[in-house]
Amino acid sequence: MTASVELMLSERNGRQCASTRSSWEAVIGYSRAIRAGDHIAVTGTVGIEADGRYAASMKGQARRALGIVITAIEALGGSASDVVRTRIFVTDISKWKEVGEVHNEYFSQIRPALTLVEVARLIDDDAMIEIEADAIVDSVHREHI
């Protein structure tokens, strides 16, 4: 797990929830990630640092966002190898190679389904990237691969 990502775990409606206590979670009413049965869904995650600042580069923000995503999955009993889908939203698609290099650092052997699209803006003006992920952690799924 990434050392600089603090998570709070709870249970709601029979689901395990992970919260990073971001200011947006309570206002909008969501969890960073939830586990329902064998499925873990991680909400859109920007690359904000623990001190509230953002890296100056898309690559730096991508690395931080994926670190938060993987930490949330691990906190709910999964791992990077359980990820089956990622969705990446960027404010400048011309930097797709930077994003792809970081994605490949985490998933070169796993190769989940991926969507990478450009958007006009994200929730914070300094955010250049937002990443979502889905993971399946059941043992039956592993046996059929």
MIMI-717230 format. One record per residue: residue in three letters; x, y, z of N, C-alpha, C, O in turn; chain; residue number from 1. Coordinates in nm, 4 decimals. Layout:
! residues N
{"ALA", {X, Y, Z}, {X, Y, Z}, {X, Y, Z}, {X, Y, Z}, "A", NUM}
...
! end
This chain:
! residues 145
{"MET", {0.0841, -0.1185, 0.0000}, {0.0000, 0.0000, 0.0000}, {0.0882, 0.1243, 0.0000}, {0.1982, 0.1235, 0.0552}, "A", 1}
{"THR", {0.0398, 0.2290, -0.0612}, {0.1121, 0.3548, -0.0645}, {0.1084, 0.4171, 0.0741}, {0.0010, 0.4371, 0.1308}, "A", 2}
{"ALA", {0.2242, 0.4474, 0.1281}, {0.2355, 0.4953, 0.2658}, {0.1629, 0.6273, 0.2883}, {0.1112, 0.6496, 0.3978}, "A", 3}
{"SER", {0.1570, 0.7143, 0.1902}, {0.0994, 0.8464, 0.2110}, {-0.0503, 0.8539, 0.1803}, {-0.1053, 0.9629, 0.1644}, "A", 4}
{"VAL", {-0.1155, 0.7392, 0.1720}, {-0.2597, 0.7362, 0.1497}, {-0.3239, 0.6784, 0.2752}, {-0.3013, 0.5627, 0.3107}, "A", 5}
{"GLU", {-0.4043, 0.7607, 0.3417}, {-0.4730, 0.7144, 0.4617}, {-0.6176, 0.6819, 0.4261}, {-0.6878, 0.7617, 0.3641}, "A", 6}
{"LEU", {-0.6599, 0.5632, 0.4667}, {-0.7962, 0.5190, 0.4393}, {-0.8701, 0.4879, 0.5678}, {-0.8110, 0.4413, 0.6652}, "A", 7}
{"MET", {-0.9979, 0.5137, 0.5671}, {-1.0860, 0.4745, 0.6757}, {-1.1803, 0.3695, 0.6190}, {-1.2448, 0.3929, 0.5168}, "A", 8}
{"LEU", {-1.1890, 0.2547, 0.6839}, {-1.2780, 0.1475, 0.6387}, {-1.4049, 0.1467, 0.7212}, {-1.4028, 0.1729, 0.8415}, "A", 9}
{"SER", {-1.5162, 0.1160, 0.6547}, {-1.6447, 0.1062, 0.7231}, {-1.7315, 0.0088, 0.6460}, {-1.6937, -0.0410, 0.5399}, "A", 10}
{"GLU", {-1.8496, -0.0172, 0.7021}, {-1.9458, -0.1026, 0.6336}, {-2.0769, -0.0268, 0.6230}, {-2.1243, 0.0325, 0.7199}, "A", 11}
{"ARG", {-2.1347, -0.0297, 0.5034}, {-2.2636, 0.0349, 0.4796}, {-2.3477, -0.0568, 0.3919}, {-2.3032, -0.0998, 0.2855}, "A", 12}
{"ASN", {-2.4669, -0.0859, 0.4360}, {-2.5604, -0.1687, 0.3579}, {-2.4985, -0.3009, 0.3154}, {-2.5226, -0.3474, 0.2040}, "A", 13}
{"GLY", {-2.4192, -0.3618, 0.4024}, {-2.3576, -0.4902, 0.3721}, {-2.2377, -0.4821, 0.2795}, {-2.1878, -0.5846, 0.2331}, "A", 14}
{"ARG", {-2.1919, -0.3629, 0.2529}, {-2.0749, -0.3429, 0.1662}, {-1.9603, -0.2859, 0.2473}, {-1.9805, -0.2071, 0.3396}, "A", 15}
{"GLN", {-1.8395, -0.3271, 0.2114}, {-1.7206, -0.2680, 0.2722}, {-1.6897, -0.1402, 0.1959}, {-1.6937, -0.1387, 0.0729}, "A", 16}
{"CYS", {-1.6591, -0.0341, 0.2672}, {-1.6302, 0.0946, 0.2048}, {-1.4940, 0.1450, 0.2505}, {-1.4560, 0.1279, 0.3663}, "A", 17}
{"ALA", {-1.4214, 0.2068, 0.1590}, {-1.2941, 0.2716, 0.1902}, {-1.3086, 0.4197, 0.1598}, {-1.3561, 0.4577, 0.0528}, "A", 18}
{"SER", {-1.2680, 0.5018, 0.2532}, {-1.2749, 0.6463, 0.2372}, {-1.1364, 0.7064, 0.2531}, {-1.0602, 0.6652, 0.3406}, "A", 19}
{"THR", {-1.1034, 0.8035, 0.1692}, {-0.9792, 0.8792, 0.1863}, {-1.0072, 1.0095, 0.2597}, {-0.9175, 1.0915, 0.2797}, "A", 20}
{"ARG", {-1.1323, 1.0275, 0.2996}, {-1.1766, 1.1470, 0.3700}, {-1.1570, 1.2734, 0.2877}, {-1.1338, 1.3809, 0.3431}, "A", 21}
{"SER", {-1.1660, 1.2609, 0.1572}, {-1.1550, 1.3809, 0.0739}, {-1.2742, 1.4705, 0.1048}, {-1.3802, 1.4226, 0.1452}, "A", 22}
{"SER", {-1.2565, 1.5984, 0.0859}, {-1.3647, 1.6927, 0.1151}, {-1.4867, 1.6662, 0.0279}, {-1.5985, 1.6993, 0.0673}, "A", 23}
{"TRP", {-1.4677, 1.6078, -0.0888}, {-1.5779, 1.5842, -0.1804}, {-1.6647, 1.4663, -0.1371}, {-1.7838, 1.4644, -0.1683}, "A", 24}
{"GLU", {-1.6092, 1.3681, -0.0663}, {-1.6851, 1.2474, -0.0316}, {-1.8109, 1.2790, 0.0490}, {-1.9193, 1.2307, 0.0163}, "A", 25}
{"ALA", {-1.7971, 1.3591, 0.1532}, {-1.9124, 1.3900, 0.2386}, {-2.0122, 1.4822, 0.1684}, {-2.1331, 1.4681, 0.1868}, "A", 26}
{"VAL", {-1.9628, 1.5751, 0.0891}, {-2.0502, 1.6707, 0.0214}, {-2.1348, 1.6021, -0.0857}, {-2.2545, 1.6280, -0.0977}, "A", 27}
{"ILE", {-2.0707, 1.5139, -0.1637}, {-2.1393, 1.4492, -0.2754}, {-2.2070, 1.3189, -0.2325}, {-2.3066, 1.2783, -0.2925}, "A", 28}
{"GLY", {-2.1540, 1.2535, -0.1296}, {-2.2130, 1.1303, -0.0784}, {-2.1640, 1.0058, -0.1490}, {-2.2441, 0.9325, -0.2072}, "A", 29}
{"TYR", {-2.0346, 0.9802, -0.1453}, {-1.9777, 0.8611, -0.2073}, {-1.8599, 0.8114, -0.1254}, {-1.8138, 0.8791, -0.0335}, "A", 30}
{"SER", {-1.8121, 0.6933, -0.1592}, {-1.6928, 0.6354, -0.0987}, {-1.5838, 0.6272, -0.2043}, {-1.6138, 0.6142, -0.3230}, "A", 31}
{"ARG", {-1.4598, 0.6344, -0.1638}, {-1.3478, 0.6184, -0.2574}, {-1.3582, 0.4846, -0.3292}, {-1.3365, 0.4753, -0.4500}, "A", 32}
{"ALA", {-1.3919, 0.3809, -0.2524}, {-1.4077, 0.2483, -0.3118}, {-1.5060, 0.1686, -0.2284}, {-1.5194, 0.1902, -0.1080}, "A", 33}
{"ILE", {-1.5750, 0.0758, -0.2944}, {-1.6627, -0.0160, -0.2225}, {-1.6366, -0.1578, -0.2705}, {-1.5976, -0.1813, -0.3849}, "A", 34}
{"ARG", {-1.6593, -0.2506, -0.1801}, {-1.6544, -0.3923, -0.2162}, {-1.7910, -0.4512, -0.1886}, {-1.8410, -0.4465, -0.0762}, "A", 35}
{"ALA", {-1.8503, -0.5065, -0.2924}, {-1.9771, -0.5767, -0.2826}, {-1.9510, -0.7171, -0.3335}, {-1.9346, -0.7380, -0.4537}, "A", 36}
{"GLY", {-1.9470, -0.8131, -0.2428}, {-1.9121, -0.9497, -0.2820}, {-1.7694, -0.9543, -0.3328}, {-1.6764, -0.9141, -0.2629}, "A", 37}
{"ASP", {-1.7525, -1.0032, -0.4542}, {-1.6192, -1.0165, -0.5132}, {-1.5778, -0.8958, -0.5972}, {-1.4675, -0.8936, -0.6520}, "A", 38}
{"HIS", {-1.6640, -0.7969, -0.6077}, {-1.6383, -0.6813, -0.6937}, {-1.5941, -0.5602, -0.6112}, {-1.6568, -0.5263, -0.5109}, "A", 39}
{"ILE", {-1.4871, -0.4966, -0.6537}, {-1.4428, -0.3708, -0.5945}, {-1.4519, -0.2644, -0.7027}, {-1.3978, -0.2812, -0.8120}, "A", 40}
{"ALA", {-1.5201, -0.1555, -0.6721}, {-1.5300, -0.0420, -0.7633}, {-1.4625, 0.0779, -0.6971}, {-1.4933, 0.1131, -0.5832}, "A", 41}
{"VAL", {-1.3710, 0.1393, -0.7694}, {-1.3013, 0.2581, -0.7190}, {-1.3501, 0.3777, -0.7989}, {-1.3459, 0.3786, -0.9219}, "A", 42}
{"THR", {-1.3963, 0.4781, -0.7266}, {-1.4508, 0.5979, -0.7896}, {-1.3423, 0.6773, -0.8625}, {-1.2232, 0.6508, -0.8457}, "A", 43}
{"GLY", {-1.3833, 0.7728, -0.9420}, {-1.2877, 0.8607, -1.0089}, {-1.1935, 0.9230, -0.9074}, {-1.2378, 0.9836, -0.8098}, "A", 44}
{"THR", {-1.0644, 0.9083, -0.9302}, {-0.9621, 0.9495, -0.8348}, {-0.8625, 1.0416, -0.9030}, {-0.7969, 1.0028, -0.9997}, "A", 45}
{"VAL", {-0.8515, 1.1634, -0.8524}, {-0.7534, 1.2572, -0.9065}, {-0.6206, 1.2354, -0.8348}, {-0.6153, 1.1702, -0.7305}, "A", 46}
{"GLY", {-0.5150, 1.2898, -0.8907}, {-0.3809, 1.2686, -0.8366}, {-0.3381, 1.3717, -0.7354}, {-0.2287, 1.4270, -0.7458}, "A", 47}
{"ILE", {-0.4221, 1.3985, -0.6377}, {-0.3903, 1.4986, -0.5361}, {-0.2974, 1.4372, -0.4309}, {-0.3188, 1.3246, -0.3860}, "A", 48}
{"GLU", {-0.1960, 1.5114, -0.3929}, {-0.1003, 1.4649, -0.2925}, {-0.1589, 1.4803, -0.1526}, {-0.2591, 1.5495, -0.1345}, "A", 49}
{"ALA", {-0.0980, 1.4173, -0.0552}, {-0.1457, 1.4229, 0.0835}, {-0.1504, 1.5664, 0.1359}, {-0.2324, 1.5980, 0.2221}, "A", 50}
{"ASP", {-0.0629, 1.6537, 0.0846}, {-0.0594, 1.7927, 0.1299}, {-0.1568, 1.8831, 0.0541}, {-0.1581, 2.0044, 0.0754}, "A", 51}
{"GLY", {-0.2388, 1.8244, -0.0347}, {-0.3392, 1.9007, -0.1074}, {-0.2911, 1.9613, -0.2380}, {-0.3683, 2.0268, -0.3081}, "A", 52}
{"ARG", {-0.1657, 1.9403, -0.2712}, {-0.1136, 1.9936, -0.3969}, {-0.1129, 1.8855, -0.5046}, {-0.1325, 1.7673, -0.4763}, "A", 53}
{"TYR", {-0.0903, 1.9282, -0.6276}, {-0.0827, 1.8379, -0.7414}, {0.0568, 1.8442, -0.8023}, {0.1209, 1.9492, -0.8018}, "A", 54}
{"ALA", {0.1026, 1.7328, -0.8542}, {0.2265, 1.7320, -0.9310}, {0.2068, 1.8223, -1.0522}, {0.0945, 1.8404, -1.0994}, "A", 55}
{"ALA", {0.3151, 1.8783, -1.1018}, {0.3079, 1.9689, -1.2162}, {0.2848, 1.8954, -1.3475}, {0.2388, 1.9556, -1.4445}, "A", 56}
{"SER", {0.3161, 1.7662, -1.3520}, {0.3045, 1.6912, -1.4766}, {0.1867, 1.5935, -1.4737}, {0.1431, 1.5487, -1.3676}, "A", 57}
{"MET", {0.1373, 1.5623, -1.5923}, {0.0323, 1.4613, -1.6071}, {0.0830, 1.3275, -1.5542}, {0.0100, 1.2546, -1.4872}, "A", 58}
{"LYS", {0.2083, 1.2960, -1.5848}, {0.2680, 1.1696, -1.5417}, {0.2702, 1.1598, -1.3892}, {0.2361, 1.0556, -1.3332}, "A", 59}
{"GLY", {0.3097, 1.2664, -1.3230}, {0.3120, 1.2673, -1.1768}, {0.1736, 1.2509, -1.1174}, {0.1559, 1.1777, -1.0200}, "A", 60}
{"GLN", {0.0759, 1.3179, -1.1747}, {-0.0615, 1.3052, -1.1259}, {-0.1160, 1.1653, -1.1524}, {-0.1891, 1.1105, -1.0699}, "A", 61}
{"ALA", {-0.0809, 1.1074, -1.2668}, {-0.1258, 0.9713, -1.2981}, {-0.0690, 0.8720, -1.1967}, {-0.1404, 0.7838, -1.1490}, "A", 62}
{"ARG", {0.0584, 0.8865, -1.1642}, {0.1227, 0.7952, -1.0693}, {0.0557, 0.8054, -0.9318}, {0.0304, 0.7038, -0.8671}, "A", 63}
{"ARG", {0.0274, 0.9271, -0.8879}, {-0.0369, 0.9462, -0.7582}, {-0.1798, 0.8893, -0.7598}, {-0.2197, 0.8205, -0.6658}, "A", 64}
{"ALA", {-0.2564, 0.9175, -0.8653}, {-0.3945, 0.8682, -0.8732}, {-0.3971, 0.7156, -0.8706}, {-0.4771, 0.6564, -0.7982}, "A", 65}
{"LEU", {-0.3101, 0.6516, -0.9490}, {-0.3067, 0.5049, -0.9492}, {-0.2594, 0.4502, -0.8152}, {-0.3044, 0.3436, -0.7730}, "A", 66}
{"GLY", {-0.1704, 0.5206, -0.7482}, {-0.1293, 0.4784, -0.6134}, {-0.2466, 0.4780, -0.5167}, {-0.2611, 0.3861, -0.4362}, "A", 67}
{"ILE", {-0.3300, 0.5805, -0.5247}, {-0.4488, 0.5881, -0.4391}, {-0.5468, 0.4764, -0.4761}, {-0.6017, 0.4102, -0.3879}, "A", 68}
{"VAL", {-0.5687, 0.4557, -0.6051}, {-0.6602, 0.3516, -0.6524}, {-0.6162, 0.2141, -0.6015}, {-0.6977, 0.1396, -0.5470}, "A", 69}
{"ILE", {-0.4899, 0.1801, -0.6185}, {-0.4393, 0.0491, -0.5761}, {-0.4451, 0.0351, -0.4247}, {-0.4780, -0.0722, -0.3740}, "A", 70}
{"THR", {-0.4138, 0.1409, -0.3524}, {-0.4221, 0.1365, -0.2062}, {-0.5645, 0.1068, -0.1608}, {-0.5848, 0.0285, -0.0680}, "A", 71}
{"ALA", {-0.6630, 0.1684, -0.2252}, {-0.8036, 0.1433, -0.1901}, {-0.8417, -0.0013, -0.2191}, {-0.9100, -0.0648, -0.1388}, "A", 72}
{"ILE", {-0.7983, -0.0531, -0.3324}, {-0.8270, -0.1930, -0.3667}, {-0.7635, -0.2871, -0.2654}, {-0.8272, -0.3827, -0.2212}, "A", 73}
{"GLU", {-0.6392, -0.2611, -0.2283}, {-0.5702, -0.3450, -0.1291}, {-0.6389, -0.3387, 0.0068}, {-0.6485, -0.4402, 0.0759}, "A", 74}
{"ALA", {-0.6865, -0.2217, 0.0456}, {-0.7540, -0.2069, 0.1749}, {-0.8817, -0.2901, 0.1809}, {-0.9259, -0.3287, 0.2891}, "A", 75}
{"LEU", {-0.9407, -0.3177, 0.0655}, {-1.0644, -0.3962, 0.0591}, {-1.0382, -0.5425, 0.0233}, {-1.1305, -0.6156, -0.0127}, "A", 76}
{"GLY", {-0.9117, -0.5846, 0.0333}, {-0.8798, -0.7260, 0.0150}, {-0.8396, -0.7664, -0.1249}, {-0.8240, -0.8856, -0.1514}, "A", 77}
{"GLY", {-0.8222, -0.6725, -0.2150}, {-0.7816, -0.7037, -0.3514}, {-0.6366, -0.6665, -0.3756}, {-0.5629, -0.6325, -0.2831}, "A", 78}
{"SER", {-0.5973, -0.6737, -0.5020}, {-0.4625, -0.6336, -0.5416}, {-0.4678, -0.5817, -0.6850}, {-0.5695, -0.5933, -0.7533}, "A", 79}
{"ALA", {-0.3575, -0.5249, -0.7285}, {-0.3510, -0.4735, -0.8664}, {-0.3820, -0.5841, -0.9662}, {-0.4409, -0.5575, -1.0710}, "A", 80}
{"SER", {-0.3441, -0.7061, -0.9363}, {-0.3680, -0.8162, -1.0299}, {-0.5162, -0.8513, -1.0433}, {-0.5535, -0.9252, -1.1345}, "A", 81}
{"ASP", {-0.6007, -0.8003, -0.9550}, {-0.7451, -0.8240, -0.9629}, {-0.8174, -0.7219, -1.0516}, {-0.9361, -0.7384, -1.0798}, "A", 82}
{"VAL", {-0.7481, -0.6178, -1.0952}, {-0.8112, -0.5121, -1.1740}, {-0.8469, -0.5658, -1.3124}, {-0.7633, -0.6232, -1.3823}, "A", 83}
{"VAL", {-0.9732, -0.5457, -1.3499}, {-1.0211, -0.5918, -1.4810}, {-1.0533, -0.4762, -1.5749}, {-1.0644, -0.4961, -1.6959}, "A", 84}
{"ARG", {-1.0685, -0.3547, -1.5201}, {-1.1019, -0.2391, -1.6038}, {-1.0533, -0.1114, -1.5387}, {-1.0668, -0.0930, -1.4177}, "A", 85}
{"THR", {-0.9963, -0.0226, -1.6201}, {-0.9639, 0.1123, -1.5764}, {-1.0247, 0.2113, -1.6745}, {-1.0365, 0.1838, -1.7939}, "A", 86}
{"ARG", {-1.0628, 0.3265, -1.6220}, {-1.1135, 0.4360, -1.7044}, {-1.0326, 0.5591, -1.6671}, {-1.0203, 0.5928, -1.5494}, "A", 87}
{"ILE", {-0.9777, 0.6260, -1.7675}, {-0.8922, 0.7412, -1.7417}, {-0.9464, 0.8613, -1.8178}, {-0.9696, 0.8551, -1.9385}, "A", 88}
{"PHE", {-0.9659, 0.9696, -1.7455}, {-1.0141, 1.0948, -1.8019}, {-0.9010, 1.1967, -1.7897}, {-0.8492, 1.2188, -1.6803}, "A", 89}
{"VAL", {-0.8626, 1.2583, -1.9001}, {-0.7530, 1.3551, -1.8999}, {-0.8004, 1.4867, -1.9616}, {-0.8932, 1.4892, -2.0424}, "A", 90}
{"THR", {-0.7356, 1.5946, -1.9225}, {-0.7703, 1.7257, -1.9784}, {-0.6878, 1.7585, -2.1024}, {-0.7135, 1.8589, -2.1687}, "A", 91}
{"ASP", {-0.5890, 1.6750, -2.1345}, {-0.5067, 1.6954, -2.2548}, {-0.4679, 1.5595, -2.3118}, {-0.3714, 1.4980, -2.2663}, "A", 92}
{"ILE", {-0.5423, 1.5129, -2.4106}, {-0.5211, 1.3800, -2.4678}, {-0.3860, 1.3683, -2.5375}, {-0.3381, 1.2571, -2.5598}, "A", 93}
{"SER", {-0.3238, 1.4803, -2.5723}, {-0.1931, 1.4738, -2.6383}, {-0.0865, 1.4154, -2.5447}, {0.0213, 1.3772, -2.5900}, "A", 94}
{"LYS", {-0.1162, 1.4085, -2.4152}, {-0.0220, 1.3522, -2.3183}, {-0.0532, 1.2054, -2.2877}, {-0.0151, 1.1542, -2.1824}, "A", 95}
{"TRP", {-0.1222, 1.1385, -2.3794}, {-0.1632, 0.9996, -2.3572}, {-0.0440, 0.9074, -2.3341}, {-0.0560, 0.8100, -2.2597}, "A", 96}
{"LYS", {0.0704, 0.9355, -2.3958}, {0.1864, 0.8475, -2.3763}, {0.2370, 0.8526, -2.2325}, {0.2751, 0.7497, -2.1766}, "A", 97}
{"GLU", {0.2376, 0.9727, -2.1716}, {0.2780, 0.9851, -2.0314}, {0.1873, 0.9000, -1.9429}, {0.2338, 0.8267, -1.8556}, "A", 98}
{"VAL", {0.0586, 0.9115, -1.9670}, {-0.0402, 0.8364, -1.8904}, {-0.0226, 0.6868, -1.9152}, {-0.0256, 0.6067, -1.8217}, "A", 99}
{"GLY", {-0.0043, 0.6504, -2.0407}, {0.0127, 0.5096, -2.0766}, {0.1346, 0.4472, -2.0118}, {0.1299, 0.3316, -1.9697}, "A", 100}
{"GLU", {0.2437, 0.5218, -2.0033}, {0.3651, 0.4696, -1.9390}, {0.3401, 0.4370, -1.7923}, {0.3846, 0.3336, -1.7426}, "A", 101}
{"VAL", {0.2691, 0.5251, -1.7236}, {0.2397, 0.5005, -1.5815}, {0.1424, 0.3837, -1.5679}, {0.1616, 0.2972, -1.4825}, "A", 102}
{"HIS", {0.0389, 0.3801, -1.6504}, {-0.0569, 0.2692, -1.6467}, {0.0179, 0.1379, -1.6676}, {-0.0093, 0.0393, -1.5991}, "A", 103}
{"ASN", {0.1103, 0.1365, -1.7603}, {0.1879, 0.0162, -1.7900}, {0.2755, -0.0260, -1.6717}, {0.2971, -0.1455, -1.6513}, "A", 104}
{"GLU", {0.3264, 0.0697, -1.5934}, {0.4054, 0.0369, -1.4737}, {0.3241, -0.0501, -1.3777}, {0.3778, -0.1422, -1.3162}, "A", 105}
{"TYR", {0.1969, -0.0212, -1.3652}, {0.1098, -0.0940, -1.2730}, {0.0505, -0.2204, -1.3352}, {0.0283, -0.3193, -1.2653}, "A", 106}
{"PHE", {0.0248, -0.2176, -1.4656}, {-0.0581, -0.3213, -1.5257}, {0.0022, -0.3911, -1.6467}, {-0.0725, -0.4515, -1.7238}, "A", 107}
{"SER", {0.1312, -0.3860, -1.6670}, {0.1899, -0.4452, -1.7878}, {0.1625, -0.5946, -1.7991}, {0.1454, -0.6455, -1.9099}, "A", 108}
{"GLN", {0.1579, -0.6654, -1.6878}, {0.1312, -0.8091, -1.6909}, {-0.0183, -0.8409, -1.6829}, {-0.0607, -0.9497, -1.7219}, "A", 109}
{"ILE", {-0.0967, -0.7479, -1.6334}, {-0.2387, -0.7714, -1.6096}, {-0.3221, -0.7344, -1.7325}, {-0.4112, -0.8089, -1.7733}, "A", 110}
{"ARG", {-0.2924, -0.6213, -1.7890}, {-0.3592, -0.5677, -1.9072}, {-0.5114, -0.5645, -1.8963}, {-0.5812, -0.6330, -1.9711}, "A", 111}
{"PRO", {-0.5627, -0.4839, -1.8020}, {-0.7079, -0.4724, -1.7901}, {-0.7659, -0.3980, -1.9098}, {-0.6935, -0.3315, -1.9839}, "A", 112}
{"ALA", {-0.8956, -0.4098, -1.9277}, {-0.9640, -0.3278, -2.0276}, {-0.9433, -0.1817, -1.9865}, {-0.9424, -0.1498, -1.8676}, "A", 113}
{"LEU", {-0.9269, -0.0937, -2.0850}, {-0.8940, 0.0458, -2.0564}, {-0.9724, 0.1388, -2.1476}, {-0.9892, 0.1128, -2.2667}, "A", 114}
{"THR", {-1.0201, 0.2483, -2.0886}, {-1.0771, 0.3583, -2.1648}, {-0.9965, 0.4818, -2.1279}, {-0.9714, 0.5072, -2.0101}, "A", 115}
{"LEU", {-0.9556, 0.5592, -2.2290}, {-0.8794, 0.6825, -2.2070}, {-0.9433, 0.7907, -2.2932}, {-0.9395, 0.7833, -2.4160}, "A", 116}
{"VAL", {-1.0021, 0.8913, -2.2286}, {-1.0727, 0.9960, -2.3018}, {-1.0356, 1.1342, -2.2483}, {-0.9975, 1.1505, -2.1324}, "A", 117}
{"GLU", {-1.0482, 1.2328, -2.3369}, {-1.0259, 1.3719, -2.2973}, {-1.1572, 1.4336, -2.2525}, {-1.2623, 1.4104, -2.3123}, "A", 118}
{"VAL", {-1.1494, 1.5125, -2.1463}, {-1.2643, 1.5868, -2.0949}, {-1.2259, 1.7346, -2.0852}, {-1.1075, 1.7681, -2.0825}, "A", 119}
{"ALA", {-1.3248, 1.8214, -2.0801}, {-1.2983, 1.9654, -2.0743}, {-1.2395, 2.0077, -1.9399}, {-1.1474, 2.0891, -1.9351}, "A", 120}
{"ARG", {-1.2928, 1.9522, -1.8304}, {-1.2481, 1.9906, -1.6963}, {-1.2712, 1.8759, -1.6005}, {-1.3495, 1.7846, -1.6269}, "A", 121}
{"LEU", {-1.2012, 1.8828, -1.4888}, {-1.2239, 1.7894, -1.3787}, {-1.2709, 1.8699, -1.2573}, {-1.2847, 1.9920, -1.2655}, "A", 122}
{"ILE", {-1.2951, 1.8031, -1.1465}, {-1.3547, 1.8673, -1.0292}, {-1.2686, 1.9785, -0.9703}, {-1.3209, 2.0708, -0.9077}, "A", 123}
{"ASP", {-1.1381, 1.9705, -0.9897}, {-1.0448, 2.0702, -0.9382}, {-0.9667, 2.1257, -1.0575}, {-0.9181, 2.0488, -1.1405}, "A", 124}
{"ASP", {-0.9544, 2.2560, -1.0664}, {-0.8864, 2.3180, -1.1809}, {-0.7423, 2.2718, -1.1980}, {-0.6907, 2.2736, -1.3097}, "A", 125}
{"ASP", {-0.6757, 2.2302, -1.0899}, {-0.5364, 2.1855, -1.0992}, {-0.5230, 2.0383, -1.1373}, {-0.4133, 1.9913, -1.1675}, "A", 126}
{"ALA", {-0.6341, 1.9663, -1.1358}, {-0.6316, 1.8239, -1.1706}, {-0.6282, 1.8079, -1.3222}, {-0.7060, 1.8701, -1.3944}, "A", 127}
{"MET", {-0.5359, 1.7228, -1.3692}, {-0.5233, 1.6946, -1.5119}, {-0.5728, 1.5550, -1.5474}, {-0.5893, 1.5228, -1.6651}, "A", 128}
{"ILE", {-0.5967, 1.4717, -1.4456}, {-0.6305, 1.3317, -1.4707}, {-0.7213, 1.2803, -1.3596}, {-0.7098, 1.3210, -1.2440}, "A", 129}
{"GLU", {-0.8114, 1.1903, -1.3969}, {-0.8968, 1.1204, -1.3002}, {-0.9060, 0.9759, -1.3459}, {-0.9263, 0.9487, -1.4642}, "A", 130}
{"ILE", {-0.8910, 0.8826, -1.2512}, {-0.8859, 0.7408, -1.2855}, {-0.9860, 0.6621, -1.2018}, {-0.9960, 0.6814, -1.0807}, "A", 131}
{"GLU", {-1.0603, 0.5728, -1.2679}, {-1.1511, 0.4779, -1.2026}, {-1.0993, 0.3374, -1.2272}, {-1.0254, 0.3137, -1.3228}, "A", 132}
{"ALA", {-1.1378, 0.2448, -1.1414}, {-1.0994, 0.1048, -1.1625}, {-1.2051, 0.0116, -1.1068}, {-1.2779, 0.0452, -1.0134}, "A", 133}
{"ASP", {-1.2117, -0.1071, -1.1671}, {-1.2955, -0.2164, -1.1185}, {-1.2075, -0.3390, -1.1031}, {-1.1225, -0.3676, -1.1875}, "A", 134}
{"ALA", {-1.2293, -0.4109, -0.9940}, {-1.1523, -0.5328, -0.9685}, {-1.2475, -0.6448, -0.9297}, {-1.3520, -0.6212, -0.8690}, "A", 135}
{"ILE", {-1.2100, -0.7661, -0.9652}, {-1.2838, -0.8860, -0.9248}, {-1.1859, -0.9721, -0.8477}, {-1.0791, -1.0060, -0.8985}, "A", 136}
{"VAL", {-1.2219, -1.0080, -0.7241}, {-1.1266, -1.0757, -0.6359}, {-1.1649, -1.2185, -0.5988}, {-1.1074, -1.2751, -0.5058}, "A", 137}
{"ASP", {-1.2601, -1.2772, -0.6691}, {-1.3012, -1.4123, -0.6296}, {-1.2046, -1.5185, -0.6818}, {-1.1417, -1.5009, -0.7861}, "A", 138}
{"SER", {-1.1941, -1.6270, -0.6091}, {-1.1031, -1.7348, -0.6463}, {-1.1533, -1.8125, -0.7681}, {-1.0725, -1.8672, -0.8432}, "A", 139}
{"VAL", {-1.2837, -1.8184, -0.7889}, {-1.3386, -1.8891, -0.9053}, {-1.2911, -1.8203, -1.0327}, {-1.2528, -1.8869, -1.1289}, "A", 140}
{"HIS", {-1.2935, -1.6883, -1.0336}, {-1.2480, -1.6122, -1.1497}, {-1.1017, -1.6448, -1.1807}, {-1.0661, -1.6623, -1.2972}, "A", 141}
{"ARG", {-1.0179, -1.6531, -1.0797}, {-0.8764, -1.6820, -1.0989}, {-0.8564, -1.8209, -1.1616}, {-0.7692, -1.8391, -1.2466}, "A", 142}
{"GLU", {-0.9362, -1.9167, -1.1196}, {-0.9206, -2.0541, -1.1694}, {-0.9571, -2.0682, -1.3166}, {-0.9084, -2.1600, -1.3825}, "A", 143}
{"HIS", {-1.0410, -1.9806, -1.3699}, {-1.0860, -1.9917, -1.5070}, {-0.9974, -1.9174, -1.6059}, {-1.0249, -1.9181, -1.7259}, "A", 144}
{"ILE", {-0.8944, -1.8552, -1.5586}, {-0.8057, -1.7797, -1.6487}, {-0.7030, -1.8708, -1.7104}, {-0.6196, -1.8256, -1.7888}, "A", 145}
! end
